[in-house]
Amino acid sequence: MPAPTISHVILTGALIILVFTVQIFYYHVVDNIWAEMVRRELKELTDYVADTLVNLYLLVNSTNLDTTLKKTLNLPSRVSSSSYRVEIVNAGGAAQSVRAFADVKTWVNATSWLPPGLKVAEANQVIQSLGRTALAGCARLSKIVYVWLALEVG
């Protein structure tokens, strides 16, 4: 009678392996869906920040005077229950793009491009979602236009 016992052991082992395999694939699919949802939300954020910077640039560049403009950004404190960071990508002193990424998984990110000709005053232009008020700024100093992101102090 060893044959029925071995077949039961084999089938029980196969069933256990099947249950764990289905769980692993289920978590993988759920993680991919979460990542795509966060990526879309981050893309909306980068588009909003990039559009705000471009609008400020157009306003500052429409005059011959040296001037500075700031605008309050309405950013959510979290994206899909995860904190995030928004940064201006610096390419040799030029503001190349706006990038946002989730703090939990930095490979989940989105990018929106900025027009050429914008400069970055500081090397690090990163703001973190801490629930504080964020500012976008643009300044024209002797025909050079600088853009920045900052958290409001006070």
N, CA, C and O atoms as a GROMACS GRO file, in nm:
protein
  616
    1MET      N    1   0.078  -0.120   0.000
    1MET     CA    2   0.000   0.000   0.000
    1MET      C    3   0.083   0.128   0.000
    1MET      O    4   0.027   0.232   0.033
    2PRO      N    5   0.208   0.128  -0.033
    2PRO     CA    6   0.283   0.252  -0.034
    2PRO      C    7   0.245   0.343  -0.151
    2PRO      O    8   0.268   0.464  -0.143
    3ALA      N    9   0.188   0.290  -0.257
    3ALA     CA   10   0.156   0.372  -0.375
    3ALA      C   11   0.055   0.482  -0.343
    3ALA      O   12   0.080   0.596  -0.383
    4PRO      N   13  -0.058   0.458  -0.274
    4PRO     CA   14  -0.151   0.568  -0.244
    4PRO      C   15  -0.089   0.672  -0.151
    4PRO      O   16  -0.119   0.790  -0.163
    5THR      N   17  -0.006   0.630  -0.059
    5THR     CA   18   0.056   0.724   0.033
    5THR      C   19   0.151   0.818  -0.041
    5THR      O   20   0.152   0.938  -0.014
    6ILE      N   21   0.230   0.766  -0.131
    6ILE     CA   22   0.324   0.849  -0.208
    6ILE      C   23   0.248   0.945  -0.299
    6ILE      O   24   0.287   1.061  -0.311
    7SER      N   25   0.143   0.900  -0.360
    7SER     CA   26   0.067   0.990  -0.448
    7SER      C   27   0.001   1.101  -0.367
    7SER      O   28  -0.008   1.214  -0.415
    8HIS      N   29  -0.045   1.072  -0.244
    8HIS     CA   30  -0.102   1.176  -0.160
    8HIS      C   31   0.005   1.277  -0.118
    8HIS      O   32  -0.021   1.397  -0.115
    9VAL      N   33   0.123   1.230  -0.087
    9VAL     CA   34   0.232   1.320  -0.049
    9VAL      C   35   0.271   1.408  -0.168
    9VAL      O   36   0.293   1.528  -0.152
   10ILE      N   37   0.279   1.349  -0.286
   10ILE     CA   38   0.315   1.426  -0.405
   10ILE      C   39   0.208   1.531  -0.436
   10ILE      O   40   0.242   1.646  -0.463
   11LEU      N   41   0.082   1.494  -0.432
   11LEU     CA   42  -0.025   1.588  -0.461
   11LEU      C   43  -0.036   1.697  -0.353
   11LEU      O   44  -0.062   1.813  -0.386
   12THR      N   45  -0.016   1.661  -0.228
   12THR     CA   46  -0.018   1.762  -0.121
   12THR      C   47   0.097   1.861  -0.139
   12THR      O   48   0.078   1.982  -0.123
   13GLY      N   49   0.214   1.812  -0.172
   13GLY     CA   50   0.329   1.899  -0.198
   13GLY      C   51   0.305   1.990  -0.317
   13GLY      O   52   0.340   2.108  -0.313
   14ALA      N   53   0.246   1.936  -0.423
   14ALA     CA   54   0.216   2.017  -0.541
   14ALA      C   55   0.113   2.124  -0.508
   14ALA      O   56   0.124   2.237  -0.558
   15LEU      N   57   0.015   2.092  -0.426
   15LEU     CA   58  -0.087   2.189  -0.387
   15LEU      C   59  -0.026   2.302  -0.304
   15LEU      O   60  -0.060   2.418  -0.322
   16ILE      N   61   0.063   2.268  -0.213
   16ILE     CA   62   0.131   2.371  -0.131
   16ILE      C   63   0.215   2.462  -0.219
   16ILE      O   64   0.214   2.584  -0.201
   17ILE      N   65   0.289   2.405  -0.314
   17ILE     CA   66   0.371   2.484  -0.406
   17ILE      C   67   0.283   2.574  -0.491
   17ILE      O   68   0.318   2.690  -0.515
   18LEU      N   69   0.168   2.523  -0.536
   18LEU     CA   70   0.076   2.602  -0.616
   18LEU      C   71   0.021   2.722  -0.537
   18LEU      O   72   0.011   2.832  -0.591
   19VAL      N   73  -0.014   2.701  -0.411
   19VAL     CA   74  -0.067   2.809  -0.328
   19VAL      C   75   0.036   2.919  -0.311
   19VAL      O   76   0.004   3.037  -0.325
   20PHE      N   77   0.161   2.883  -0.281
   20PHE     CA   78   0.265   2.985  -0.264
   20PHE      C   79   0.298   3.054  -0.395
   20PHE      O   80   0.325   3.174  -0.396
   21THR      N   81   0.298   2.982  -0.505
   21THR     CA   82   0.326   3.042  -0.635
   21THR      C   83   0.218   3.144  -0.673
   21THR      O   84   0.249   3.252  -0.723
   22VAL      N   85   0.093   3.110  -0.648
   22VAL     CA   86  -0.016   3.203  -0.679
   22VAL      C   87  -0.004   3.328  -0.593
   22VAL      O   88  -0.029   3.438  -0.642
   23GLN      N   89   0.032   3.315  -0.466
   23GLN     CA   90   0.050   3.431  -0.380
   23GLN      C   91   0.162   3.522  -0.429
   23GLN      O   92   0.148   3.644  -0.429
   24ILE      N   93   0.272   3.462  -0.469
   24ILE     CA   94   0.385   3.542  -0.517
   24ILE      C   95   0.346   3.620  -0.642
   24ILE      O   96   0.375   3.740  -0.651
   25PHE      N   97   0.280   3.555  -0.737
   25PHE     CA   98   0.239   3.625  -0.858
   25PHE      C   99   0.132   3.729  -0.828
   25PHE      O  100   0.130   3.835  -0.892
   26TYR      N  101   0.043   3.702  -0.734
   26TYR     CA  102  -0.059   3.798  -0.695
   26TYR      C  103   0.005   3.925  -0.640
   26TYR      O  104  -0.033   4.035  -0.680
   27TYR      N  105   0.101   3.913  -0.550
   27TYR     CA  106   0.168   4.029  -0.493
   27TYR      C  107   0.248   4.105  -0.600
   27TYR      O  108   0.258   4.227  -0.595
   28HIS      N  109   0.303   4.032  -0.695
   28HIS     CA  110   0.377   4.095  -0.804
   28HIS      C  111   0.283   4.179  -0.890
   28HIS      O  112   0.316   4.292  -0.927
   29VAL      N  113   0.166   4.126  -0.923
   29VAL     CA  114   0.068   4.200  -1.004
   29VAL      C  115   0.016   4.322  -0.927
   29VAL      O  116   0.004   4.430  -0.984
   30VAL      N  117  -0.014   4.305  -0.799
   30VAL     CA  118  -0.062   4.417  -0.717
   30VAL      C  119   0.045   4.526  -0.709
   30VAL      O  120   0.013   4.644  -0.717
   31ASP      N  121   0.170   4.488  -0.694
   31ASP     CA  122   0.279   4.585  -0.687
   31ASP      C  123   0.294   4.660  -0.820
   31ASP      O  124   0.318   4.781  -0.820
   32ASN      N  125   0.279   4.591  -0.931
   32ASN     CA  126   0.287   4.658  -1.061
   32ASN      C  127   0.171   4.755  -1.082
   32ASN      O  128   0.191   4.863  -1.138
   33ILE      N  129   0.053   4.719  -1.037
   33ILE     CA  130  -0.063   4.809  -1.048
   33ILE      C  131  -0.041   4.932  -0.961
   33ILE      O  132  -0.070   5.044  -1.004
   34TRP      N  133   0.009   4.913  -0.839
   34TRP     CA  134   0.038   5.026  -0.750
   34TRP      C  135   0.142   5.118  -0.813
   34TRP      O  136   0.128   5.240  -0.810
   35ALA      N  137   0.248   5.059  -0.870
   35ALA     CA  138   0.355   5.139  -0.930
   35ALA      C  139   0.302   5.221  -1.048
   35ALA      O  140   0.340   5.337  -1.064
   36GLU      N  141   0.217   5.163  -1.130
   36GLU     CA  142   0.161   5.236  -1.244
   36GLU      C  143   0.070   5.350  -1.197
   36GLU      O  144   0.072   5.458  -1.255
   37MET      N  145  -0.007   5.327  -1.093
   37MET     CA  146  -0.094   5.431  -1.039
   37MET      C  147  -0.011   5.546  -0.983
   37MET      O  148  -0.043   5.663  -1.008
   38VAL      N  149   0.093   5.516  -0.908
   38VAL     CA  150   0.180   5.618  -0.852
   38VAL      C  151   0.252   5.693  -0.963
   38VAL      O  152   0.266   5.816  -0.956
   39ARG      N  153   0.297   5.622  -1.065
   39ARG     CA  154   0.366   5.685  -1.177
   39ARG      C  155   0.275   5.788  -1.246
   39ARG      O  156   0.321   5.896  -1.283
   40ARG      N  157   0.149   5.754  -1.263
   40ARG     CA  158   0.055   5.849  -1.326
   40ARG      C  159   0.032   5.971  -1.238
   40ARG      O  160   0.025   6.083  -1.289
   41GLU      N  161   0.020   5.951  -1.108
   41GLU     CA  162   0.002   6.064  -1.017
   41GLU      C  163   0.127   6.153  -1.014
   41GLU      O  164   0.116   6.276  -1.010
   42LEU      N  165   0.244   6.090  -1.015
   42LEU     CA  166   0.368   6.168  -1.018
   42LEU      C  167   0.383   6.244  -1.149
   42LEU      O  168   0.438   6.354  -1.150
   43LYS      N  169   0.335   6.187  -1.258
   43LYS     CA  170   0.340   6.256  -1.387
   43LYS      C  171   0.252   6.381  -1.384
   43LYS      O  172   0.290   6.485  -1.439
   44GLU      N  173   0.135   6.372  -1.321
   44GLU     CA  174   0.049   6.489  -1.306
   44GLU      C  175   0.120   6.597  -1.224
   44GLU      O  176   0.111   6.716  -1.256
   45LEU      N  177   0.190   6.556  -1.117
   45LEU     CA  178   0.263   6.652  -1.034
   45LEU      C  179   0.375   6.719  -1.112
   45LEU      O  180   0.390   6.841  -1.105
   46THR      N  181   0.454   6.642  -1.187
   46THR     CA  182   0.564   6.702  -1.262
   46THR      C  183   0.513   6.794  -1.372
   46THR      O  184   0.572   6.898  -1.398
   47ASP      N  185   0.403   6.755  -1.437
   47ASP     CA  186   0.343   6.843  -1.539
   47ASP      C  187   0.298   6.975  -1.476
   47ASP      O  188   0.319   7.082  -1.533
   48TYR      N  189   0.236   6.967  -1.359
   48TYR     CA  190   0.189   7.087  -1.288
   48TYR      C  191   0.306   7.178  -1.251
   48TYR      O  192   0.299   7.299  -1.273
   49VAL      N  193   0.412   7.121  -1.194
   49VAL     CA  194   0.528   7.201  -1.153
   49VAL      C  195   0.598   7.259  -1.275
   49VAL      O  196   0.636   7.376  -1.275
   50ALA      N  197   0.616   7.178  -1.380
   50ALA     CA  198   0.682   7.228  -1.501
   50ALA      C  199   0.599   7.338  -1.568
   50ALA      O  200   0.656   7.438  -1.613
   51ASP      N  201   0.468   7.322  -1.574
   51ASP     CA  202   0.382   7.426  -1.632
   51ASP      C  203   0.389   7.555  -1.550
   51ASP      O  204   0.390   7.665  -1.606
   52THR      N  205   0.394   7.542  -1.419
   52THR     CA  206   0.406   7.660  -1.333
   52THR      C  207   0.538   7.732  -1.357
   52THR      O  208   0.540   7.855  -1.366
   53LEU      N  209   0.647   7.656  -1.368
   53LEU     CA  210   0.777   7.718  -1.395
   53LEU      C  211   0.780   7.785  -1.532
   53LEU      O  212   0.839   7.892  -1.547
   54VAL      N  213   0.718   7.723  -1.631
   54VAL     CA  214   0.714   7.782  -1.765
   54VAL      C  215   0.631   7.910  -1.764
   54VAL      O  216   0.670   8.009  -1.826
   55ASN      N  217   0.518   7.910  -1.693
   55ASN     CA  218   0.436   8.031  -1.684
   55ASN      C  219   0.512   8.144  -1.615
   55ASN      O  220   0.506   8.259  -1.659
   56LEU      N  221   0.584   8.112  -1.509
   56LEU     CA  222   0.665   8.213  -1.441
   56LEU      C  223   0.775   8.265  -1.534
   56LEU      O  224   0.804   8.385  -1.537
   57TYR      N  225   0.836   8.174  -1.608
   57TYR     CA  226   0.940   8.213  -1.704
   57TYR      C  227   0.884   8.310  -1.809
   57TYR      O  228   0.948   8.410  -1.841
   58LEU      N  229   0.766   8.280  -1.862
   58LEU     CA  230   0.706   8.368  -1.963
   58LEU      C  231   0.675   8.506  -1.906
   58LEU      O  232   0.692   8.607  -1.973
   59LEU      N  233   0.629   8.510  -1.782
   59LEU     CA  234   0.600   8.639  -1.718
   59LEU      C  235   0.728   8.719  -1.692
   59LEU      O  236   0.733   8.839  -1.718
   60VAL      N  237   0.829   8.652  -1.641
   60VAL     CA  238   0.954   8.721  -1.610
   60VAL      C  239   1.024   8.765  -1.738
   60VAL      O  240   1.085   8.872  -1.742
   61ASN      N  241   1.016   8.686  -1.841
   61ASN     CA  242   1.085   8.714  -1.965
   61ASN      C  243   1.011   8.818  -2.050
   61ASN      O  244   1.064   8.864  -2.151
   62SER      N  245   0.890   8.854  -2.011
   62SER     CA  246   0.813   8.951  -2.089
   62SER      C  247   0.851   9.096  -2.057
   62SER      O  248   0.793   9.189  -2.114
   63THR      N  249   0.944   9.116  -1.968
   63THR     CA  250   0.988   9.250  -1.931
   63THR      C  251   1.139   9.261  -1.947
   63THR      O  252   1.210   9.160  -1.951
   64ASN      N  253   1.188   9.383  -1.955
   64ASN     CA  254   1.332   9.405  -1.964
   64ASN      C  255   1.397   9.426  -1.828
   64ASN      O  256   1.519   9.437  -1.818
   65LEU      N  257   1.316   9.432  -1.723
   65LEU     CA  258   1.366   9.459  -1.589
   65LEU      C  259   1.409   9.330  -1.520
   65LEU      O  260   1.359   9.221  -1.550
   66ASP      N  261   1.503   9.344  -1.427
   66ASP     CA  262   1.539   9.230  -1.341
   66ASP      C  263   1.429   9.214  -1.237
   66ASP      O  264   1.400   9.307  -1.162
   67THR      N  265   1.368   9.099  -1.232
   67THR     CA  266   1.256   9.078  -1.142
   67THR      C  267   1.254   8.934  -1.092
   67THR      O  268   1.317   8.846  -1.149
   68THR      N  269   1.180   8.913  -0.983
   68THR     CA  270   1.164   8.780  -0.924
   68THR      C  271   1.016   8.755  -0.900
   68THR      O  272   0.944   8.841  -0.849
   69LEU      N  273   0.971   8.636  -0.938
   69LEU     CA  274   0.833   8.594  -0.914
   69LEU      C  275   0.832   8.462  -0.840
   69LEU      O  276   0.916   8.375  -0.865
   70LYS      N  277   0.736   8.447  -0.748
   70LYS     CA  278   0.718   8.321  -0.674
   70LYS      C  279   0.571   8.283  -0.683
   70LYS      O  280   0.483   8.369  -0.690
   71LYS      N  281   0.546   8.154  -0.682
   71LYS     CA  282   0.408   8.105  -0.682
   71LYS      C  283   0.399   7.988  -0.586
   71LYS      O  284   0.487   7.901  -0.584
   72THR      N  285   0.292   7.986  -0.508
   72THR     CA  286   0.268   7.875  -0.416
   72THR      C  287   0.217   7.755  -0.495
   72THR      O  288   0.124   7.767  -0.576
   73LEU      N  289   0.277   7.639  -0.472
   73LEU     CA  290   0.235   7.516  -0.538
   73LEU      C  291   0.138   7.441  -0.448
   73LEU      O  292   0.162   7.428  -0.328
   74ASN      N  293   0.032   7.391  -0.505
   74ASN     CA  294  -0.066   7.311  -0.431
   74ASN      C  295  -0.036   7.163  -0.453
   74ASN      O  296  -0.097   7.097  -0.538
   75LEU      N  297   0.059   7.113  -0.376
   75LEU     CA  298   0.100   6.973  -0.390
   75LEU      C  299   0.037   6.890  -0.278
   75LEU      O  300   0.026   6.937  -0.165
   76PRO      N  301  -0.004   6.767  -0.309
   76PRO     CA  302  -0.057   6.682  -0.203
   76PRO      C  303   0.053   6.637  -0.108
   76PRO      O  304   0.170   6.633  -0.146
   77SER      N  305   0.016   6.605   0.015
   77SER     CA  306   0.117   6.563   0.112
   77SER      C  307   0.165   6.421   0.085
   77SER      O  308   0.278   6.386   0.120
   78ARG      N  309   0.081   6.339   0.023
   78ARG     CA  310   0.119   6.201  -0.010
   78ARG      C  311   0.061   6.162  -0.145
   78ARG      O  312  -0.040   6.218  -0.189
   79VAL      N  313   0.125   6.066  -0.209
   79VAL     CA  314   0.076   6.008  -0.333
   79VAL      C  315   0.058   5.859  -0.308
   79VAL      O  316   0.156   5.787  -0.285
   80SER      N  317  -0.066   5.813  -0.311
   80SER     CA  318  -0.098   5.672  -0.284
   80SER      C  319  -0.037   5.626  -0.153
   80SER      O  320   0.028   5.521  -0.147
   81SER      N  321  -0.057   5.704  -0.050
   81SER     CA  322  -0.009   5.679   0.087
   81SER      C  323   0.143   5.664   0.095
   81SER      O  324   0.194   5.592   0.181
   82SER      N  325   0.213   5.730   0.007
   82SER     CA  326   0.359   5.726   0.007
   82SER      C  327   0.412   5.868  -0.008
   82SER      O  328   0.356   5.949  -0.082
   83SER      N  329   0.520   5.899   0.062
   83SER     CA  330   0.582   6.030   0.045
   83SER      C  331   0.661   6.031  -0.086
   83SER      O  332   0.694   5.927  -0.141
   84TYR      N  333   0.690   6.150  -0.133
   84TYR     CA  334   0.758   6.164  -0.262
   84TYR      C  335   0.849   6.286  -0.259
   84TYR      O  336   0.844   6.367  -0.166
   85ARG      N  337   0.932   6.298  -0.362
   85ARG     CA  338   1.021   6.413  -0.378
   85ARG      C  339   1.006   6.467  -0.519
   85ARG      O  340   0.984   6.393  -0.614
   86VAL      N  341   1.016   6.598  -0.529
   86VAL     CA  342   1.012   6.666  -0.658
   86VAL      C  343   1.143   6.744  -0.672
   86VAL      O  344   1.186   6.811  -0.578
   87GLU      N  345   1.206   6.734  -0.788
   87GLU     CA  346   1.333   6.802  -0.807
   87GLU      C  347   1.344   6.860  -0.947
   87GLU      O  348   1.281   6.813  -1.041
   88ILE      N  349   1.425   6.964  -0.958
   88ILE     CA  350   1.463   7.017  -1.088
   88ILE      C  351   1.595   6.950  -1.124
   88ILE      O  352   1.693   6.961  -1.050
   89VAL      N  353   1.598   6.883  -1.237
   89VAL     CA  354   1.719   6.812  -1.280
   89VAL      C  355   1.815   6.914  -1.338
   89VAL      O  356   1.782   6.989  -1.430
   90ASN      N  357   1.935   6.917  -1.281
   90ASN     CA  358   2.039   7.012  -1.317
   90ASN      C  359   2.135   6.945  -1.415
   90ASN      O  360   2.196   6.843  -1.383
   91ALA      N  361   2.148   7.002  -1.534
   91ALA     CA  362   2.240   6.950  -1.634
   91ALA      C  363   2.344   7.058  -1.665
   91ALA      O  364   2.328   7.136  -1.759
   92GLY      N  365   2.449   7.061  -1.586
   92GLY     CA  366   2.554   7.160  -1.607
   92GLY      C  367   2.510   7.303  -1.581
   92GLY      O  368   2.554   7.394  -1.652
   93GLY      N  369   2.426   7.324  -1.482
   93GLY     CA  370   2.378   7.456  -1.450
   93GLY      C  371   2.247   7.492  -1.518
   93GLY      O  372   2.184   7.592  -1.482
   94ALA      N  373   2.205   7.413  -1.615
   94ALA     CA  374   2.080   7.439  -1.686
   94ALA      C  375   1.969   7.353  -1.626
   94ALA      O  376   1.990   7.238  -1.590
   95ALA      N  377   1.850   7.411  -1.617
   95ALA     CA  378   1.733   7.337  -1.569
   95ALA      C  379   1.680   7.253  -1.684
   95ALA      O  380   1.624   7.307  -1.780
   96GLN      N  381   1.697   7.124  -1.675
   96GLN     CA  382   1.662   7.035  -1.786
   96GLN      C  383   1.518   6.985  -1.777
   96GLN      O  384   1.445   6.988  -1.875
   97SER      N  385   1.478   6.938  -1.657
   97SER     CA  386   1.345   6.880  -1.642
   97SER      C  387   1.304   6.883  -1.495
   97SER      O  388   1.384   6.914  -1.407
   98VAL      N  389   1.178   6.848  -1.472
   98VAL     CA  390   1.125   6.831  -1.337
   98VAL      C  391   1.100   6.683  -1.320
   98VAL      O  392   1.034   6.619  -1.403
   99ARG      N  393   1.153   6.627  -1.211
   99ARG     CA  394   1.139   6.484  -1.187
   99ARG      C  395   1.080   6.462  -1.048
   99ARG      O  396   1.116   6.531  -0.953
  100ALA      N  397   0.989   6.367  -1.038
  100ALA     CA  398   0.930   6.330  -0.909
  100ALA      C  399   0.945   6.179  -0.892
  100ALA      O  400   0.932   6.103  -0.988
  101PHE      N  401   0.973   6.137  -0.769
  101PHE     CA  402   0.986   5.994  -0.743
  101PHE      C  403   0.935   5.962  -0.604
  101PHE      O  404   0.939   6.045  -0.513
  102ALA      N  405   0.886   5.840  -0.589
  102ALA     CA  406   0.834   5.794  -0.461
  102ALA      C  407   0.952   5.761  -0.370
  102ALA      O  408   1.053   5.708  -0.415
  103ASP      N  409   0.938   5.794  -0.242
  103ASP     CA  410   1.046   5.764  -0.147
  103ASP      C  411   1.057   5.616  -0.117
  103ASP      O  412   1.166   5.566  -0.090
  104VAL      N  413   0.945   5.544  -0.122
  104VAL     CA  414   0.946   5.402  -0.091
  104VAL      C  415   1.020   5.324  -0.199
  104VAL      O  416   1.106   5.240  -0.169
  105LYS      N  417   0.987   5.352  -0.323
  105LYS     CA  418   1.050   5.283  -0.437
  105LYS      C  419   1.095   5.390  -0.535
  105LYS      O  420   1.013   5.443  -0.611
  106THR      N  421   1.223   5.422  -0.534
  106THR     CA  422   1.273   5.533  -0.616
  106THR      C  423   1.268   5.503  -0.765
  106THR      O  424   1.279   5.595  -0.846
  107TRP      N  425   1.252   5.378  -0.802
  107TRP     CA  426   1.241   5.345  -0.945
  107TRP      C  427   1.105   5.385  -1.002
  107TRP      O  428   1.086   5.384  -1.124
  108VAL      N  429   1.009   5.418  -0.915
  108VAL     CA  430   0.879   5.469  -0.961
  108VAL      C  431   0.893   5.620  -0.969
  108VAL      O  432   0.888   5.689  -0.867
  109ASN      N  433   0.910   5.672  -1.092
  109ASN     CA  434   0.930   5.816  -1.109
  109ASN      C  435   0.864   5.865  -1.236
  109ASN      O  436   0.819   5.786  -1.319
  110ALA      N  437   0.859   5.996  -1.250
  110ALA     CA  438   0.803   6.060  -1.369
  110ALA      C  439   0.883   6.186  -1.398
  110ALA      O  440   0.937   6.248  -1.306
  111THR      N  441   0.889   6.224  -1.526
  111THR     CA  442   0.967   6.339  -1.568
  111THR      C  443   0.886   6.426  -1.663
  111THR      O  444   0.815   6.374  -1.750
  112SER      N  445   0.896   6.556  -1.647
  112SER     CA  446   0.839   6.653  -1.741
  112SER      C  447   0.951   6.750  -1.780
  112SER      O  448   1.025   6.798  -1.695
  113TRP      N  449   0.961   6.778  -1.908
  113TRP     CA  450   1.072   6.858  -1.959
  113TRP      C  451   1.044   7.007  -1.947
  113TRP      O  452   0.928   7.050  -1.952
  114LEU      N  453   1.150   7.083  -1.932
  114LEU     CA  454   1.144   7.229  -1.927
  114LEU      C  455   1.201   7.286  -2.056
  114LEU      O  456   1.281   7.220  -2.123
  115PRO      N  457   1.161   7.408  -2.093
  115PRO     CA  458   1.216   7.468  -2.216
  115PRO      C  459   1.364   7.501  -2.197
  115PRO      O  460   1.409   7.524  -2.084
  116PRO      N  461   1.439   7.505  -2.305
  116PRO     CA  462   1.581   7.538  -2.294
  116PRO      C  463   1.601   7.685  -2.255
  116PRO      O  464   1.516   7.770  -2.282
  117GLY      N  465   1.714   7.712  -2.193
  117GLY     CA  466   1.748   7.849  -2.156
  117GLY      C  467   1.730   7.882  -2.010
  117GLY      O  468   1.773   7.988  -1.965
  118LEU      N  469   1.667   7.794  -1.934
  118LEU     CA  470   1.649   7.819  -1.790
  118LEU      C  471   1.773   7.772  -1.716
  118LEU      O  472   1.833   7.670  -1.751
  119LYS      N  473   1.810   7.845  -1.614
  119LYS     CA  474   1.926   7.811  -1.532
  119LYS      C  475   1.881   7.777  -1.391
  119LYS      O  476   1.772   7.816  -1.348
  120VAL      N  477   1.965   7.704  -1.319
  120VAL     CA  478   1.938   7.668  -1.180
  120VAL      C  479   2.043   7.737  -1.095
  120VAL      O  480   2.163   7.726  -1.121
  121ALA      N  481   1.998   7.809  -0.993
  121ALA     CA  482   2.090   7.884  -0.908
  121ALA      C  483   2.170   7.791  -0.817
  121ALA      O  484   2.290   7.809  -0.801
  122GLU      N  485   2.104   7.692  -0.759
  122GLU     CA  486   2.170   7.601  -0.665
  122GLU      C  487   2.177   7.461  -0.726
  122GLU      O  488   2.100   7.427  -0.816
  123ALA      N  489   2.269   7.381  -0.676
  123ALA     CA  490   2.285   7.246  -0.729
  123ALA      C  491   2.168   7.155  -0.692
  123ALA      O  492   2.121   7.078  -0.775
  124ASN      N  493   2.120   7.165  -0.568
  124ASN     CA  494   2.014   7.077  -0.521
  124ASN      C  495   1.880   7.150  -0.520
  124ASN      O  496   1.860   7.240  -0.439
  125GLN      N  497   1.791   7.113  -0.606
  125GLN     CA  498   1.658   7.173  -0.614
  125GLN      C  499   1.555   7.065  -0.585
  125GLN      O  500   1.477   7.028  -0.672
  126VAL      N  501   1.554   7.014  -0.462
  126VAL     CA  502   1.467   6.903  -0.424
  126VAL      C  503   1.374   6.948  -0.312
  126VAL      O  504   1.418   7.010  -0.215
  127ILE      N  505   1.245   6.917  -0.326
  127ILE     CA  506   1.151   6.939  -0.216
  127ILE      C  507   1.086   6.805  -0.185
  127ILE      O  508   1.058   6.725  -0.274
  128GLN      N  509   1.064   6.782  -0.057
  128GLN     CA  510   1.003   6.657  -0.012
  128GLN      C  511   0.862   6.686   0.036
  128GLN      O  512   0.834   6.792   0.091
  129SER      N  513   0.774   6.589   0.014
  129SER     CA  514   0.634   6.605   0.055
  129SER      C  515   0.623   6.588   0.205
  129SER      O  516   0.613   6.476   0.256
  130LEU      N  517   0.624   6.698   0.274
  130LEU     CA  518   0.615   6.695   0.420
  130LEU      C  519   0.487   6.762   0.469
  130LEU      O  520   0.470   6.783   0.589
  131GLY      N  521   0.398   6.795   0.378
  131GLY     CA  522   0.276   6.865   0.416
  131GLY      C  523   0.297   7.014   0.429
  131GLY      O  524   0.204   7.087   0.465
  132ARG      N  525   0.418   7.062   0.401
  132ARG     CA  526   0.446   7.205   0.408
  132ARG      C  527   0.418   7.269   0.272
  132ARG      O  528   0.406   7.200   0.171
  133THR      N  529   0.408   7.401   0.271
  133THR     CA  530   0.379   7.473   0.149
  133THR      C  531   0.505   7.483   0.064
  133THR      O  532   0.610   7.525   0.112
  134ALA      N  533   0.493   7.446  -0.064
  134ALA     CA  534   0.606   7.452  -0.156
  134ALA      C  535   0.591   7.574  -0.246
  134ALA      O  536   0.480   7.617  -0.278
  135LEU      N  537   0.705   7.630  -0.286
  135LEU     CA  538   0.708   7.746  -0.373
  135LEU      C  539   0.787   7.715  -0.499
  135LEU      O  540   0.888   7.644  -0.495
  136ALA      N  541   0.739   7.769  -0.611
  136ALA     CA  542   0.815   7.768  -0.736
  136ALA      C  543   0.854   7.911  -0.763
  136ALA      O  544   0.774   8.002  -0.745
  137GLY      N  545   0.976   7.931  -0.806
  137GLY     CA  546   1.022   8.067  -0.828
  137GLY      C  547   1.098   8.082  -0.958
  137GLY      O  548   1.154   7.986  -1.012
  138CYS      N  549   1.100   8.204  -1.006
  138CYS     CA  550   1.172   8.237  -1.129
  138CYS      C  551   1.226   8.379  -1.114
  138CYS      O  552   1.155   8.469  -1.070
  139ALA      N  553   1.351   8.398  -1.150
  139ALA     CA  554   1.414   8.529  -1.138
  139ALA      C  555   1.493   8.560  -1.264
  139ALA      O  556   1.559   8.474  -1.322
  140ARG      N  557   1.485   8.685  -1.305
  140ARG     CA  558   1.564   8.731  -1.419
  140ARG      C  559   1.670   8.825  -1.367
  140ARG      O  560   1.638   8.929  -1.308
  141LEU      N  561   1.796   8.789  -1.387
  141LEU     CA  562   1.909   8.871  -1.344
  141LEU      C  563   2.002   8.889  -1.464
  141LEU      O  564   2.069   8.795  -1.507
  142SER      N  565   2.005   9.011  -1.516
  142SER     CA  566   2.088   9.046  -1.632
  142SER      C  567   2.075   8.946  -1.746
  142SER      O  568   2.173   8.887  -1.790
  143LYS      N  569   1.955   8.928  -1.794
  143LYS     CA  570   1.918   8.846  -1.910
  143LYS      C  571   1.936   8.697  -1.888
  143LYS      O  572   1.925   8.620  -1.984
  144ILE      N  573   1.963   8.653  -1.768
  144ILE     CA  574   1.969   8.510  -1.736
  144ILE      C  575   1.850   8.480  -1.646
  144ILE      O  576   1.827   8.550  -1.547
  145VAL      N  577   1.776   8.374  -1.680
  145VAL     CA  578   1.656   8.339  -1.605
  145VAL      C  579   1.686   8.216  -1.521
  145VAL      O  580   1.726   8.112  -1.573
  146TYR      N  581   1.666   8.230  -1.389
  146TYR     CA  582   1.686   8.121  -1.294
  146TYR      C  583   1.553   8.070  -1.244
  146TYR      O  584   1.459   8.148  -1.226
  147VAL      N  585   1.542   7.938  -1.223
  147VAL     CA  586   1.422   7.879  -1.164
  147VAL      C  587   1.463   7.800  -1.040
  147VAL      O  588   1.577   7.754  -1.029
  148TRP      N  589   1.369   7.784  -0.946
  148TRP     CA  590   1.398   7.709  -0.825
  148TRP      C  591   1.269   7.656  -0.764
  148TRP      O  592   1.159   7.702  -0.796
  149LEU      N  593   1.286   7.561  -0.675
  149LEU     CA  594   1.179   7.507  -0.590
  149LEU      C  595   1.225   7.521  -0.446
  149LEU      O  596   1.343   7.503  -0.416
  150ALA      N  597   1.133   7.554  -0.358
  150ALA     CA  598   1.169   7.571  -0.216
  150ALA      C  599   1.048   7.544  -0.131
  150ALA      O  600   0.935   7.548  -0.178
  151LEU      N  601   1.073   7.515  -0.004
  151LEU     CA  602   0.966   7.504   0.094
  151LEU      C  603   0.952   7.638   0.163
  151LEU      O  604   1.051   7.703   0.197
  152GLU      N  605   0.828   7.679   0.185
  152GLU     CA  606   0.802   7.808   0.248
  152GLU      C  607   0.847   7.804   0.393
  152GLU      O  608   0.818   7.709   0.466
  153VAL      N  609   0.919   7.906   0.434
  153VAL     CA  610   0.969   7.914   0.571
  153VAL      C  611   0.867   7.991   0.654
  153VAL      O  612   0.813   8.093   0.611
  154GLY      N  613   0.842   7.938   0.774
  154GLY     CA  614   0.752   8.008   0.865
  154GLY      C  615   0.621   7.951   0.860
  154GLY      O  616   0.530   7.997   0.930
   0.00000   0.00000   0.00000
